[in-house]
Amino acid sequence: MSDKKPILNLVSNGDWLGGGEGPFVIAGPCSAETEEQIMKTGLALRKIPQVRVFRAGIWKPRTRPNSFEGVGVEGLKWLKSLKEETGLATAVEVANEGHVYEALKFGIDVLWIGARTTANPFSVQEIADTLRGVDVPVWVKNPVNPDLQLWVGALERLNNVGIRRLGAIHRGFTTHEKTHYRNSPKWQIPIELKRLIPEIPLICDPSHIAGESQYLREISQTALDLTMNGLMIETHPDPASALSDAQQQIEPAALGDLLNSLEIRVNLGKFSDETLDSLRRESNAVDYELLEALARRINVVKRIGQHKKRHGMAVLQPERWNEVIEDRLKLGSELGLEKKFVKEIYDILHSYAIKVQSDVMNEREK
C-alpha cells in the first residue's frame, strides 16, 4: 500500500459525536448474555453523563469453537428494547454482510469493526460494499498486529463507499513483547494515525489493552493525555459472572468513579510561553545533533561494510554485536536511560546497519 497521506471526506467531530460532559464514552458489556443483564447495565449507565452509546457484543469471534460465541440476533432485540427504555444509542461489532443487515434491521445506531476483521481487507471490503449508500457511524478498531497501513486502508475502504461519520478505536496490539497489559498500547501508532488523518475521531479501548480492570484508569488517563476523543470501556453488572473477558470488565458504579477521576487537560495546539519556547528550542537542537550523529554512524557502517567485502568477511559478527549491546546497555544505565529503551534503539540501528552492509556487499564493482 502507498505511504502517501490519505485524504478522507469526513463529517467533523462535533457534528456527530455530540455534546455532553467530559470525553465521548461508549460503555456496556463485552457480550450480551441475557435481556435482564442488558437492561440492568443500560439503566445504570444512563445515569453517567459521559456515556453516550451503549455497546454489547452480539457475535463474538472466539479463537476456538465450543466457547461462548454470542447470543446472535436475539440480542439485537434486547438492544432495541434498551434503546426505547433508556434513550441510549446502541452499538455492536459486525464482521460480515449478514451482521450488517441484521444490525441495521433492528435499528442499531453505531457499528464497529473488530481488530481481527480490520486485519482482513476482504472482510472490510465486504462490509463496506454492504454499507454503500447507508448513513451510519462506523468505528474501526486497529488490526491485531501493529500495521498502521491496514488500519488506514480499512478506513479508506469505508470512506470510499460514502461512510463519512467514521472513527478509529485504539485497542492495542498483539506482540511478543512482555508487558503486564493484555495488548501492547504502542501509543506511537495511534499518534501517527492522527497525524496522517487529523480529522478522524480517535477513541481508546482501555479494556482490551488492559486485560485486567486494575489498569483501566492509567490507560484511560494516558489516552486522554494524548488528546484522544473518548473511551470504550466494557461494563457489566456482575463482572465475575461474565461469559467472556470477565477480568477486564467493571461495574457501572466503578465506571462512573473512574470517569470522574480522570483529569481533562486542554489541547492548546501551538500554544506556548517563554519557558516552553525555550525548552522546545533546546529539544530541537538535541534533535539536530542526533540526526547529524546518525548520519555519521551510517557513514562509518558503510565503510565497515566495504572493509568486510574486501576481506571476505560475513556481514553479521555475533560476538561483536554482543559486546556492543552489553557495553551500550551499561552506558545507558549510567546515563539514567531505561535498558528497554536503549535496547530498542540499538535493535533498530543494528537492523539498519545489516541492511546497509548487505547492500554494500551486493554492489557490483564499477
N, C-alpha and C positions, 0 to 999 in steps of 0.2 A: 504493500500500500504506500502511496505517496506520503512523504512527510510534510507536504505543504500545509499551510494553515487552513483548517476547514472554515467554510463560510456557511452558516446556518441561518435560516429565516425563522426566527423565534418571536413569540409574544414576550414582552418584557416581564420580568419577575412580578412586579407589583400588580400587573393586570390579572394574574391568575393565582398567585399564592395567597392573596387575600390579606386582610389586616389581622389584628389580634395582638395579644401581649407576647413579648419575647420571640424566640425562634419558632419557625414553622415546624410543627411536630406531627408525625404520623405514629400512632400507637395502637396496640392490640396484640392478641396472642399470636404466637408462632403458627399455630394451627387452630382452625375452627373445629371444636370437638363435639359440643352439644349446643342446642339453642339456648339453654339456660346459661351456659358459660359465656356465650357471645353477648347475651343481653345484660348479664351482671357486669361484665367488663365494660361494655359500652355506656351503661348508666353511670358507672363510676368515672369513666374518662370524660364524660360530658361536663363534669364539674371542674375539670382542669382547663383553664383558659387557653393555654398554649396548644392544646391538642385540636387540630383542625380536621384530621382524617383518621378514620378507624381502619386498621389493617387486619387481615386474617388470612392465613394460608388455607386454600381450598384444595389444591392439588399439590402434594409435597413430593419433590424429586428426591427420593431416597437412594443412597448408594447401593443398597442391596434390597431385593424383593422380600416380601413377607414381614416388613416392618410397616408402621403406620404411614400410609401414603395419602392421607386426607380423606375428608368425607365426600368430596366431589360436589355435584350440583346441589345436593340437599343443603349444603352450607350457604349457597348463594341465596336461598330462600330466607335463611336466618338473617343474613346481612341486609336484605331488603326490609325485613321487619324492624331490624335495629335502626335503619335509617329513618323509617317512618316514626319510630318511637322517640329517637334522640335528636334527629336533625343532623347528625354527623355524616359527612361524606364517607364513602366506603372505598376500599382499595384491595385488590387481590393481585397475586402473581399469575401471569399467563405464560405458557411455554409453547403453545401451538395454535393452529387455526381454530380448533374446537373450543379451546379455553376462551378465546376471544369472543366467539359467537355467544357462548353461554353467559359470560360475564356481562356483555352488553345487553343481552336479553333480559337480565334481571336488574338492570339499571345501575350497575357498578359505576362509580364516578371516576375512579382513577385506576389505571393498570400499571403494574411494574413488571419488568423483565429481570429474571434472576441471573445470578452470576454464571451458572452453568449454561444457560441459554445464550447469554451475551457472547460466550466463547465460541458459539456455532453460527457463523454468518448465514447458513442455510435456514436455521430456525428463526433468526431475526428477520430475514427477508420474508419468510412465510407469514410471520406476524404483521410485518409492515404491509404486505400485499392485502392482508385481511382487513387492515385498518384504513386502507385507501379511501379517502372521502369521509372519514369519521372524525368528528371533532371531539377528542377525548384526551385528557392529560396522560402522558406516559412517562414513567421514571425508569431509567436504565441503570442497573447495578453494574459495577465494574466486573470484568471477567474474572474467573477463579485465579488465573495466573496473572502476574504483573505485565500485562500487554496493553499499553496505552492506545495503540493503533486499533486494536479490536474494539475497545470501548468507544473511541471516536467513530469508528466505522458503523457500529450499531446505531449511534445517534444520527449519523448521516442517512442511513437507510430509512429510518423512521421519518426524518425531516423531508426526505425526497418524495414521500407519498403524501405529504401535507400535514403531518403532525407538528404543530407549532408550539403547543404547550408541552414542552419537553424538558425533562430534568435528569440529573445524574445522581446516583447514590453510591457513596464510597462505603464498602463493607469489608475492606481488607483483602489480602491475597494469601493463597496457599503457597508456602515456600519451604525450603529445607532449613531455614534459619530457626535457631532455638529461641523461643520467646515465651513469656508467661501468658500471652494472648492466644486465642484460638487461631486468629489470622493476623498476619503481619500488616500493620497500618500502611507502611510505605507512603507516608504523607506527601512525599515529593511527587507522586504520580497524580493524585487529585489536584495538587497545586499546579502541575503542568497542564492538566486538562483545563483548568480555569484560565490559565494564561493563553492557551490556544483558543478557547471559546469563552471569553469574558462574560457574555450574556447568559450563559447556561446556569440555571439554578442548581446548586450543588448542596446536597444534604449528606449527613453521615449516619451509618447504621452501626452504632456502638455495640449492639447486641452481638452481631456476628464477628466483629473484631475481637470483642472481649472473650466470649465463650463462657464467662462467669460474671455474675451480676456485680461482684465486688469491684470490677474495673470500669463499670459503666460511667461513673461520674468523671474520672480522669480523662477518659477518651472523649466524652461529650464536651468537656471544657476545652480540650485541645482543638476539637473540631470548630468550636465557636471562636477560639482564639485565632484560628486560621480563616476566619470570616466566612465559614460555611453558612448556608441559609437556614439550616434546620437539622432535625434529627428524626430517625426512625427507630423506635425503641419497643422491643417486644414486652408486652404486659399481659399478665394472666392473674385471675383472682386467686388461684392456688398453684403457684409455680411448681411446688414439689410433686404435684399430681399430673403435670402437663405430659401429654403423649409424645411431645417432641421438644428438644432443646430446653429441658427444664432448668438447667443451671444458669442460663443466660436471661431468663425472664424475671420480671419483678411485679409486685402487686401494684395496682393503680395508686394507692396512697404513697407507696415508695417512689413512684414516678413523679408524683406531684412534689414531693420533698426534693428529689433530685433536680428537677427543673427549676425550682425556686432557689436552689443553692448555687446555680450557675451564675457566673459573672458575665454580663454582656458588655463587651468592650467595643467601642465605636471604631469603625474603619474610616480613618480620616484621609485615605488616599495619599496624595503627595504632601499632606500637611507636614510642616517641620518647624523647628525653632532653632535658636542659635546652637544649643548643645547638640541637638540631633543632627543638624547640618555638619557640625564639626566631626561627630562620630562617623557619619556617612562618608565624609571625605577621607577619614583615616581608613575606613573599610575599603574604599575604592583604591587607595594607594597600596594596601596589602594585596588586593586582587591583582593589580598590575604586576607587582613583584612576583606573585605566584605564577602568573602566566609566562612572565619572562623566564622564571626558573624552570618551568615545564618545557618551554621551547629549548632551553639549553640542555636539559636532560635528554630530550628526544634526539637532539643532535649527537650527544655522546652515545646514546643507544645505537644510533645508526652507524657510527664509527666502530663500535664494538662488533656489530653485525658484519661490517666489511672485513674486520680483522679475523673473525671466525671463519668467514668464507675463504680468505686467502690461505688459512692454515688448516682447512678441512675439519673444523670443529662443529659440533652439533649446536643448534640454537639453544636448546634447553640444557642448563647446567644445574641440576637439582641441588648439589651440595652448596654451590654459590648462592642460590636462591634462599636456602635455609639460613645461611649465615646472614644474608641481607635482612630477612624478615625478623630474625631474632634481635639483631642489632637495632633495627628501626623501632621495634616494639618497645625495647628497653629505653631508647632515647625519647620516644613519645611519652612514656610514663614519667620520665624525669621532667618533661616539659608540661606535665599536667593534662595530657591527652588520653582519652579512653582507648584501651587496646583495641576494642572492636572497631572504633573509628579509624585508627591508624591501619589496621589490617585491611579494612575495606578499600582504603585509598591505595595501598600498595598492591592489592589484588588487581585493581583496575590498571595501575601503572605497569605491573608485570605482564598482564594480558596484552596491553598495547605494545609493550616492548617486544614481546614474542612476535606479534604481527609485523612490526617494523623490521625486525631482523629476518623474519621469514621472507618478507618482500625483497630485502637486500639479497638474500640467498638465491632467490629466483630471478633476479635481474640478469639479463644477458650481457656479456661483455661487449662493450662498444668498440 
